[in-house]
Amino acid sequence: MPEGDSLHRAARRLQVLVGERVAVETPHPRAAAERVAERLDGRRLESVEAVGKNLLLSFEGGLVLRSHLRMSGRWQVVERGRARQGTPWLVLSGAEREAVLWNGPVLELSARATRRLGPDILAQPPDLAAMVGNLRREAGARELGDALLDQRLVAGIGNVWKAEALWHARLSPWLRLDDVADEELERLLAEAARLMHGSVEGARQARSVYRKAGRPCPRCCERIRSRGQGDDNRTAYWCPHCQPGR
Ligand SMILES: [Zn+2]
């Protein structure tokens, strides 16, 4: 997993392109959806810095590209035009060298460097309507369990509370957002807030499904299942009987 030090090394490698006007391509279809290439192509790269777990690339005109590498992302600097295998997310080409981003699950272009977070699940009261609105603006094919961990949509839910809240709300992590009603999303978020507040206040709560794969569901005794989900392949836990879905 890329930690801060490897991000600093990547930032250092990318310095060779600073000051150059770069040609920008986004060969990977998911990167293309961000329209990064159209907006950055031909601009001068002004700086590259590692901030937290992000690499921030600033371009002339005040545009900042944020690249978060999550578990699998990698930046490489090679001679321009070198043959490659596979489909990179992003290629920034200078006169002599090019920077290539592989498996960059987070690529976001903004006018500011700050990371945009969704409403805080632990706010009192949490702004459930705004969170539901954020989830509704996502692609309908995105899986519910994956979207729940997206900090831009709802800030604060991690893998434990994702699994537990979905089980309490009887919703499968594998449902597509399209298949979940607004009321169900709101109920799910309310469960997450309730469970997390309980935890903050020190209540000892037995986990129902998190890390319980193969054990019986506390509600129906069906065997709990687990499988990796999303770009980060974080393990989802669910009861196939109480939480039916795809
Ligand atoms: Zn069950």
Residues whose N, C-alpha, C, O or C-beta is under 5 A from the ligand:
A	BS01	ZN	C217 R219 C220 C221 E222 C239 H241 C242
